[in-house]
């Protein structure tokens, strides 16, 4: 028996194991979307046991967010922010949280890399089938809003447009607009998407 013969199929815990799992997860999520990806399939692609994927990353939601290489977990920021007061102020609190994170010079480069990755072939699937249900769905549930499948994509369109114009393309006056003015400008529209009357 050769030295490597006993190691077929399953990789033990090692420094490169986490990276291999992430690589397999990105490929799976990009090809099949969030719903079509399973922990077991990712584990098989990475050559590890499914329990090891859970050990490193926890749930499938956590694995998805890790595969995006986000520098912060948006769920831990957004849900407490939107539930910190009455529902009619949710958009303002949500935007304040988003913009404060994006304005942080230590975090912004990593976030920009994630946004540019959305332009890759797998990007649209990750946003549509991952970001919306994993990140924005918990916000909708926390607020108890009706028609979340209709409302949250509208919210996402405003937030992603803002990110693109302010931080990626740096279009004025958005690029240099003070945070308070930016939030005051966008919040009424996003609040209508969250709780207002829609066609």
BALUMRO-853256 format. One line per field, with one value per residue: residue number from 1; chain; x, y, z of N, C-alpha, C, O, CB in turn. Coordinates in steps of 0.001 Angstrom, whole numbers, plus 500000, padded with zeros to 6 digits. Glycine has a CB too. Layout:
<recs>
n NUM,...
chain A,...
nc1 X,...
nc2 Y,...
nc3 Z,...
cac1 X,...
cac2 Y,...
cac3 Z,...
cc1 X,...
cc2 Y,...
cc3 Z,...
oc1 X,...
oc2 Y,...
oc3 Z,...
cbc1 X,...
cbc2 Y,...
cbc3 Z,...
</recs>
This chain:
<recs>
n 1,2,3,4,5,6,7,8,9,10,11,12,13,14,15,16,17,18,19,20,21,22,23,24,25,26,27,28,29,30,31,32,33,34,35,36,37,38,39,40,41,42,43,44,45,46,47,48,49,50,51,52,53,54,55,56,57,58,59,60,61,62,63,64,65,66,67,68,69,70,71,72,73,74,75,76,77,78,79,80,81,82,83,84,85,86,87,88,89,90,91,92,93,94,95,96,97,98,99,100,101,102,103,104,105,106,107,108,109,110,111,112,113,114,115,116,117,118,119,120,121,122,123,124,125,126,127,128,129,130,131,132,133,134,135,136,137,138,139,140,141,142,143,144,145,146,147,148,149,150,151,152,153,154,155,156,157,158,159,160,161,162,163,164,165,166,167,168,169,170,171,172,173,174,175,176,177,178,179,180,181,182,183,184,185,186,187,188,189,190,191,192,193,194,195,196,197,198,199
chain A,A,A,A,A,A,A,A,A,A,A,A,A,A,A,A,A,A,A,A,A,A,A,A,A,A,A,A,A,A,A,A,A,A,A,A,A,A,A,A,A,A,A,A,A,A,A,A,A,A,A,A,A,A,A,A,A,A,A,A,A,A,A,A,A,A,A,A,A,A,A,A,A,A,A,A,A,A,A,A,A,A,A,A,A,A,A,A,A,A,A,A,A,A,A,A,A,A,A,A,A,A,A,A,A,A,A,A,A,A,A,A,A,A,A,A,A,A,A,A,A,A,A,A,A,A,A,A,A,A,A,A,A,A,A,A,A,A,A,A,A,A,A,A,A,A,A,A,A,A,A,A,A,A,A,A,A,A,A,A,A,A,A,A,A,A,A,A,A,A,A,A,A,A,A,A,A,A,A,A,A,A,A,A,A,A,A,A,A,A,A,A,A,A,A,A,A,A,A
nc1 500852,500576,501844,499849,497520,495610,494150,492088,489384,488535,489570,491656,491353,493079,495374,494739,492212,489912,490054,489743,487135,485733,486334,485043,482435,481925,481971,479822,477593,477680,477105,474733,473148,471726,469604,469949,472268,473946,475192,476359,477046,478928,480865,481595,482733,484910,486316,486007,484495,481015,480481,482737,482521,480358,481606,483573,482049,479373,476003,474292,473608,475569,477837,477407,477607,480248,481480,481174,483075,482721,483620,482242,479439,476434,473932,474141,474390,472257,469709,469516,469632,467348,465317,465494,463789,460621,458675,458323,460586,462460,463808,465511,467221,468306,469666,471479,473084,474120,475518,477337,479003,480003,481344,483525,486939,488616,487146,485927,487557,487458,484717,484247,485594,483933,481582,482491,482914,480353,479925,481046,480513,479070,477963,475276,473564,474365,473597,470820,469820,471063,472032,469653,467702,469232,470374,468618,466054,465889,465717,463236,461624,462138,460941,458357,456958,454547,454262,457068,458668,458186,458730,461412,463288,462895,463857,466517,467271,467474,469442,471664,472007,472694,475137,476664,476732,477802,480137,481485,481395,481614,480059,479217,476630,476654,478936,480389,478529,477323,476795,474402,472752,472583,471251,468843,467872,467476,466010,463103,462114,462953,461642,459017,459030,459346,457127,455042,452167,451976,451870
nc2 498803,502212,505348,507283,505880,505296,507592,508278,510192,511524,514357,515076,517330,520243,522960,523726,522789,524301,526276,524667,523764,526188,526893,524824,525361,527917,527281,525466,527021,529049,527696,526188,527696,528873,527292,524903,523819,521661,520868,518371,517844,519865,519067,516607,517475,518837,516825,516047,515122,515696,516573,517973,520260,521478,521854,523787,525890,525923,526431,526089,528637,530148,529126,529978,532804,532944,532052,534228,535865,538057,540825,541344,540027,540463,539842,539967,542620,543957,542886,543390,546184,546977,546177,547752,549782,551374,550072,551905,553405,551774,551676,553897,553201,550854,551801,553578,551748,550202,552208,553219,551029,550655,553065,552774,552843,550661,548429,548772,548139,545281,544871,546114,544361,542147,543148,543635,541031,540191,540741,538650,535528,533794,535506,536795,534638,534101,536441,536556,534046,533675,536016,537533,535696,534847,537059,539355,538301,537515,540095,540979,539102,539772,542262,541573,542031,542211,540369,539716,538550,540126,542712,542799,542410,544891,546636,545760,546568,549333,549631,548287,549762,552222,551523,550864,553340,555179,554011,552312,553362,555976,558358,561738,563795,561788,560388,562002,562873,563755,561358,561570,563107,561449,559192,560398,561056,558625,556983,557433,556286,553593,552903,553001,550825,548853,549019,550490,551197,549243,548782
nc3 500000,499152,500505,500417,500043,501968,502304,500660,499401,501825,503515,506232,509098,508421,507668,505018,504630,505246,503266,501013,501351,501163,498521,497143,497973,496874,494164,493968,494952,493061,490698,491129,492770,495907,496946,495543,496504,498740,502008,502159,499479,499000,500824,499709,497280,498278,499432,502092,505250,505863,508434,509087,507559,508837,511281,510719,509590,510435,509795,506566,505703,507030,505771,503163,503446,504285,501976,500347,501307,503012,505059,507363,509186,507809,508833,511608,511993,510685,511525,514397,514170,512651,514303,516491,517078,516306,513536,511509,511370,510357,507852,507906,510022,508982,506683,507872,509198,507043,505559,507426,507812,505210,504871,506472,506372,506788,506265,503819,501405,501266,501018,498570,496904,497081,495884,493280,492584,492132,489538,488216,486380,488109,489892,489718,490403,493002,494321,493818,494721,497096,498677,498940,500211,502457,503767,503564,503929,506738,507832,506888,508190,510835,510972,510426,508060,505369,502280,501723,499717,497580,498473,499503,497334,496080,498015,498005,495443,495682,497688,496586,494273,495393,496636,494379,492973,494852,496016,494197,491474,492211,491841,491748,493223,495137,495994,497761,499536,502763,505377,506884,505244,503026,504071,504839,502337,500947,502693,502877,500460,500639,502986,502114,500391,502293,504080,502988,500830,497957,494379
cac1 500000,501365,501635,498607,496377,494578,493567,491156,488008,488277,490745,491591,491449,494407,495269,494144,490880,488919,490116,489177,485682,485242,486423,483962,481165,481752,481648,478460,476628,477684,476513,473401,472397,471657,468662,470439,473534,473834,476445,476931,477663,480138,481849,482091,483614,486139,486988,485957,483223,480063,480606,483838,481985,479594,482566,484225,481173,478036,474875,474468,473586,476895,478772,477193,478187,481704,481929,481202,484250,482347,484404,481316,478221,475363,472775,474367,474282,470984,468529,469405,469383,465974,464379,465835,462746,459365,458852,458320,461931,463360,464651,466550,468204,468981,470602,472541,473981,474807,476444,478428,479946,480657,482222,484688,488046,489250,486249,485471,488221,486945,483352,484346,485978,482729,480678,483048,482712,478986,479968,481498,479379,478254,477478,473824,472937,474659,472773,469398,469429,471776,472000,468282,467085,470061,470643,467470,464867,465796,465270,461787,460999,462237,459966,457018,456285,453817,454799,458523,459284,457995,459301,462855,464046,462818,464827,467856,467583,467894,470691,472748,472230,473430,476507,477331,476944,478604,481418,482173,481550,481925,479341,478808,477070,476522,480216,480855,477391,477388,475990,473066,471977,472351,470208,467582,467420,467061,465161,461665,461810,463117,460569,457800,459165,459204,455837,454010,451284,452638,450928
cac2 500000,503437,506202,508057,505046,505282,508917,508574,510659,512375,515092,515391,518736,520747,524378,523975,522198,525379,526884,523721,523781,527449,526820,523949,526041,528971,526646,524924,528108,529762,526887,525665,528594,528519,526191,523674,523410,521006,520704,517070,517964,520673,518215,515644,518163,519223,515627,515985,514685,516803,517078,518938,521516,522070,522258,525029,526963,525922,526136,526422,530098,530626,528738,530870,534111,532780,531914,535566,536536,539338,541119,541384,539249,541473,539457,540404,544069,544479,542491,544225,547585,547235,545873,548597,550783,551063,549621,553043,553952,550669,551990,554827,552453,549932,552571,554066,550617,549910,553264,553320,549948,550937,554223,552396,552616,549366,547377,549057,547397,543918,544945,546417,543124,541308,543734,543383,539614,540004,540844,537374,534744,533201,536547,536976,533533,534261,537519,536214,532863,533624,537243,537919,534882,534642,538314,540252,537611,537686,541453,540979,538324,540535,543342,541030,542708,541373,540235,539913,538164,541261,543936,542810,542729,546336,547210,545427,547370,550657,549535,547934,550920,553194,551039,550985,554738,555910,553415,551675,554348,557246,559412,562873,564156,560683,559923,562834,563323,563353,560179,561944,563543,560273,558399,561145,561050,557289,556273,557411,555332,552227,552668,552683,549447,547949,549027,551291,550594,548960,548374
cac3 500000,499115,501671,500313,499671,502996,502490,499573,499594,502978,503957,507657,509407,508106,507329,503714,504563,505215,501932,500046,501532,500611,497065,496693,498227,495872,492889,494061,495038,491799,489631,491442,493632,497334,497172,494928,497122,500038,502764,501790,498164,499173,501494,498740,496345,498982,499912,503550,505812,506049,509804,509125,507030,509940,512310,510309,509137,511025,508917,505151,505621,507432,504720,502030,503733,504282,500585,499774,501883,503595,506259,508492,508978,507742,509654,512991,512011,510208,512303,515607,513823,512210,515389,517644,517276,515628,512160,510581,511277,510026,506697,508339,510811,508063,505863,508749,509428,505783,505158,508400,507525,503930,505011,507279,505434,507013,505780,502456,500324,501174,500501,497146,496216,497009,494887,491949,492319,491649,488086,487679,485871,489177,490778,489785,491123,494424,494850,493720,495486,498353,499461,499268,501260,503648,504461,503650,504459,508190,508124,506669,509258,512074,510905,510279,506954,504429,500919,501744,498451,496672,499032,499751,496123,495847,498952,497516,494251,496125,498439,495665,493414,496196,496781,493086,492607,495847,496384,493071,490410,492881,491123,492580,494572,496084,496525,498870,500340,504166,505676,507347,504071,502203,504722,504760,500950,500511,503660,502582,499388,501154,503954,501353,499945,503438,504790,502329,499857,496689,493339
cc1 500883,500990,500313,497381,495264,493859,492567,489856,487789,489576,490620,491656,492877,494261,494589,492715,489803,488882,489505,487653,485092,485271,485301,482605,480912,481342,480217,477408,476529,476981,475048,472556,472343,470784,469197,471724,473277,475207,477133,477646,478948,481235,482450,483060,484956,486920,487044,484601,482318,480164,481715,483400,481192,480536,483186,483243,479782,476975,475202,474440,474965,477931,478628,477844,479707,482240,481957,482403,483902,483169,483554,480115,477041,474152,472922,474316,472863,469808,468436,469081,467924,464960,464617,464799,461503,459621,458932,459688,462955,464312,465797,467635,468994,470043,471763,473564,474793,475899,477602,479460,480719,481609,483481,485856,488746,488436,485948,486208,487708,485526,483355,484726,484780,481795,481192,482897,481320,478949,480488,480290,478472,477575,475973,473099,473148,473808,471314,469006,470142,471589,470580,467669,467903,470236,469386,466206,464780,465357,463750,461063,461023,461216,458530,456245,455556,454531,456322,459204,459131,458763,460825,463692,464002,463803,466251,468239,468069,469258,471859,473045,473025,474895,477294,477684,477892,480015,482184,482446,481912,481341,478927,477369,477044,477843,480673,479723,477545,476395,474561,472172,471634,471210,468865,467004,466821,466019,463673,461283,461903,462037,459265,457854,458948,457768,454719,453130,452036,451606,450704
cc2 501240,504335,506940,507220,505088,506596,509262,509158,511622,513029,515377,516889,519214,522202,524652,523450,523270,526030,525964,523693,525050,527439,525964,524626,527125,528381,526126,526024,528848,529013,526569,526590,528083,527291,524865,523137,522774,520934,519412,517147,518784,519841,517207,516268,518512,518028,515514,515437,515895,517403,518107,520287,522227,522584,523609,526178,526978,525550,526452,527932,530669,530303,529651,532227,534040,532685,533254,536370,537930,539596,541216,540512,540218,541127,539987,541921,544530,544141,543275,545683,547836,546970,546752,549674,550402,550793,550783,553710,552926,551009,552915,554098,551486,550669,553102,552968,550308,550945,553388,552228,550244,552113,553928,552073,551277,548220,547541,548283,545971,543900,545245,545176,542195,541829,543485,541915,539298,540066,539564,536569,534175,534248,536702,535868,533698,535352,537103,535096,532756,534869,537623,537027,534793,535927,539158,539585,537704,539081,541540,540233,539081,541668,542842,541659,541703,541359,540410,539548,539260,542485,543919,542961,544222,547067,546990,546283,548755,550611,549230,549061,551998,552790,551217,552442,555461,555349,552809,552698,555727,558443,560505,563277,563011,560329,560717,563330,562879,562225,560555,562368,562360,559431,559094,561129,559707,556636,556294,556403,553903,551916,552331,551254,548462,547874,549775,550494,550421,548536,546861
cc3 500000,500279,501615,500092,500690,503150,501410,500092,500731,503428,505435,507878,509207,507698,505994,503599,504448,503835,500883,500136,500923,499086,496497,496871,497190,494527,492889,494083,493712,490689,489888,492303,495056,497553,496639,495523,498472,500687,502347,500435,498231,499816,500530,497753,496987,499499,501423,503980,506026,507447,509915,508562,508120,511030,511979,510119,509757,510006,507461,504949,505951,506368,503511,502276,503764,502864,499864,500272,502401,504855,507523,508159,508969,508586,511076,513126,511731,511104,513612,515288,513484,513310,516615,517921,516504,514154,511182,510478,510828,508881,507084,509125,509929,507244,506691,509006,508179,505502,506138,508175,506243,504006,505820,506339,505623,506418,504290,501362,500153,500634,499006,496346,496058,495929,493483,491573,491821,490130,487430,487205,486970,490042,490845,490552,492618,495045,494911,494667,496826,499186,499873,500352,502549,504450,504637,504163,505988,508613,507970,507781,510580,512123,510829,509133,506065,503083,500869,500432,497392,497165,499097,498475,495766,496757,498434,496313,494637,496809,497501,494688,494134,496340,495486,492787,493562,495985,495216,491974,490936,492110,492112,492257,495583,496755,497743,499766,501792,504464,506055,506185,503182,502772,504605,503353,500552,501420,503306,501497,499897,502175,503240,500833,501082,503949,504068,501389,498524,495656,493364
oc1 501841,499978,499709,496286,494095,493023,492222,489297,486917,490565,489582,491976,493801,493152,493935,492071,488886,487807,488827,486965,484067,484341,484680,481724,479799,480474,479482,476439,475440,476334,474217,471381,472846,471175,468927,472219,472482,476238,478355,478725,479943,482394,483659,484085,485998,488054,487994,483683,482795,479957,481643,483851,481335,480285,483311,483561,479070,477034,476255,475173,475468,478811,479623,478553,480382,483330,482679,482713,484683,483393,484086,479810,476681,473418,471939,474213,472324,468994,467361,468353,467326,463845,464012,464919,461342,460631,459552,459912,464161,465494,466928,468825,470200,471179,472910,474767,476014,477050,478735,480658,481941,482593,484404,485768,489410,488983,485738,485548,487541,485168,482550,484232,484627,481267,480414,482767,481104,478048,480382,479160,477258,476702,475425,472132,472236,473345,470652,467980,469860,471045,470339,467156,467326,470246,469111,465367,463691,464696,463064,460017,460062,460691,457593,455025,455896,455323,456818,460206,459883,459371,461465,464743,464964,464492,467074,469396,468971,470123,472920,474197,473922,475790,478441,478811,478704,480981,483414,483597,482452,482045,478363,476933,477369,477874,481279,479960,477872,475312,473611,470988,470529,470314,467857,465786,465781,465226,463020,460251,461025,461556,458499,456844,458430,457257,453565,453319,452657,450568,449938
oc2 501313,504131,507201,507768,504935,506727,510433,508691,512485,512345,515873,517641,518635,522650,525682,523648,523149,526303,526428,523610,524995,527920,526323,524484,527241,528919,526323,525973,529231,529619,526665,526312,527004,526361,523813,522098,523283,520940,519373,516580,518438,519900,516978,515673,518488,518177,514963,515306,516988,518603,519013,521334,523434,523630,524472,527320,527971,524472,527014,528455,531550,531118,530048,532742,534969,533180,533411,537430,538869,538674,541175,540285,540747,542019,540410,542449,545382,545011,543789,546342,548796,547490,546527,550406,549253,551216,550655,554510,553162,550667,552729,554343,551318,550209,553072,553226,550168,550597,553637,552464,550100,552152,554742,551111,550801,547163,546554,547796,545501,543005,544688,544971,541537,541047,543158,541581,538276,539509,539410,536882,534083,533915,536740,536133,533467,535208,537276,535180,531848,534800,537990,537556,534675,535891,539629,540247,537952,539237,542106,540674,539043,541993,543582,541809,540521,542255,541181,540161,539295,543206,544921,543600,544755,547993,547905,546680,549299,551446,549844,549285,552611,553621,551663,552741,556274,556108,552791,552888,556554,559398,560226,563114,563215,560008,560158,564135,561717,562154,559922,562034,562276,559010,558454,561182,559657,555817,555257,555741,553086,550784,551483,550551,547366,546787,549706,549296,551364,547983,546337
oc3 500769,500950,502655,499961,500337,504044,501250,501085,500622,503693,505872,506958,509778,507407,505833,502569,503636,503301,499966,499119,500244,498438,495496,496023,496679,493839,491921,493325,493285,489835,488985,492545,495369,498259,497219,495086,499262,500014,502200,500268,497593,499405,500529,497421,496331,499955,501981,503170,506334,507626,510745,509027,508309,511628,512848,510448,509613,509413,507160,504109,505255,506092,502906,501411,503321,502575,498880,499727,502251,505640,508632,506988,510020,509012,511685,514233,512438,511413,513922,516030,513971,513255,517664,518904,516093,513591,510126,509569,510901,508936,506634,508923,510107,507129,506245,509029,508247,505242,505725,508328,506199,503268,505850,505576,504702,506105,503585,500444,499028,499868,498260,495237,495029,495139,492587,490395,491169,489503,486213,487578,486790,490844,491947,491266,493411,496176,495934,495342,497608,500288,501023,501338,503630,505680,505741,504774,506507,509640,508821,508257,511349,513188,511128,509209,506015,502791,500047,500064,496419,496374,498778,498534,495212,496330,498424,496176,494000,496545,497608,494318,493554,496183,495497,492393,493122,496063,495236,491580,490202,491782,493170,491117,496753,497943,498656,500667,502032,503883,505593,506145,502647,502040,504305,503183,499896,500955,503423,501600,499617,502235,503698,500833,500870,504218,504489,501181,498035,496018,492555
cbc1 499039,501165,502762,498716,496815,495170,494647,490870,487144,487644,490921,492722,490982,495094,496625,494995,490625,489230,491570,489746,485315,486073,487782,483995,481153,483045,482624,478322,477009,479079,477287,473532,470998,471113,467321,470641,474485,473222,476176,475825,476686,479846,481211,480944,482940,485808,488364,486211,483440,478632,480866,485046,481091,478606,483664,484991,481037,477721,473647,473377,472519,477308,478549,475696,477660,482106,481024,479913,485370,480836,485160,480873,478044,474926,472612,475711,475231,470718,468566,470701,470258,465644,464491,467176,463233,458353,457720,457285,462341,462553,463818,465943,467505,467954,469880,471957,473187,473799,475712,477882,479208,479623,481470,484358,489053,489450,484943,485610,489701,486992,482551,485367,487102,482000,480510,484529,482987,478046,480835,482308,479896,479107,478055,473267,473499,476133,472925,469054,469697,473220,472629,467420,466850,471424,471687,467201,464883,467118,465975,461451,461701,463640,460256,456258,457294,452365,454138,459127,458669,456498,458750,463253,463514,461377,464660,467932,466355,466856,470584,472399,470901,472786,476509,476443,475620,477913,481195,481336,480286,483454,478091,479763,476221,475969,481271,481617,476072,477109,476632,473157,472756,473630,470550,467791,468571,468263,465349,461213,462762,464514,460378,457616,460527,460119,456023,454644,450007,453714,451438
cbc2 500009,504174,507193,509034,503629,504902,509958,507320,509516,511564,516401,514697,519008,519904,524984,523354,521330,526436,527214,522311,523683,528617,526260,522619,526647,529786,525502,524061,529077,530052,525601,524353,528784,529700,526505,523897,524610,519592,520702,515992,518598,521924,517487,515022,519426,520139,515583,517386,513921,516321,515933,518404,521259,521037,521200,524807,526881,527282,526921,525750,530681,530008,527277,531043,534647,531537,530946,536300,536636,539372,542405,542849,538146,541660,537923,539891,544677,543968,540985,544160,547999,546383,544406,549246,552170,552213,548700,554069,554521,549441,552630,555950,551683,549256,553728,554574,549379,549873,554598,553239,548599,551200,555352,551168,553717,549137,547385,550514,547357,543238,546015,547528,542407,541269,545240,543794,538823,541065,542019,536582,533612,532310,537812,537058,532180,534572,538777,535818,531625,533405,538377,537871,533505,534097,539107,540842,536138,537378,542477,540351,536977,541096,544213,541210,543515,541868,541258,539101,536860,541594,544166,541542,541913,546854,546585,543945,547483,551249,548450,546666,551487,553341,549567,550415,555461,555876,552367,550499,554435,557409,558832,564073,565259,559467,559997,564012,562783,564557,559377,563072,564596,559436,558153,562585,561394,556399,556871,558788,555530,552040,553897,553667,549230,548391,549632,552404,551456,547869,548812
cbc3 501231,497784,501796,499214,499476,504292,502526,498768,499801,504131,503160,508417,510834,506979,507313,502646,505791,506297,501559,500280,503032,501140,496638,497458,499634,495720,492596,495306,496157,491392,489467,492131,493098,498157,496518,493491,497275,499897,504296,501746,497176,500027,502676,498000,495827,500134,499373,504179,507143,505798,510773,508340,505781,510531,512463,509032,507684,511623,509357,504298,506578,508773,504313,501762,505061,505075,499830,500102,500839,503915,506067,508814,510087,506320,509675,513490,511003,508845,512598,516403,512654,510998,515782,517425,516850,515795,511767,511018,512598,509666,505587,509190,511945,507124,505181,510079,509861,504619,505046,509829,507407,502870,505655,508207,505570,508500,506579,502191,500577,502536,501255,496909,496983,498374,495124,491895,493552,492250,487679,488740,485027,490049,490374,488393,490648,494629,494000,492304,494681,498105,498677,498018,500739,503250,503708,502315,504031,508819,507193,505314,509414,512232,509718,511551,506125,504267,500000,502851,497946,496533,500405,500460,494960,496085,500366,497147,493340,497070,499530,494897,492934,497577,497199,491971,492564,497199,497411,492513,489606,493030,490384,492371,495079,495382,495454,498333,499757,505078,506800,508374,503265,502097,506198,505213,500026,500425,505027,502161,498199,501785,504858,500179,499329,504562,506141,501574,499671,496861,491957
</recs>
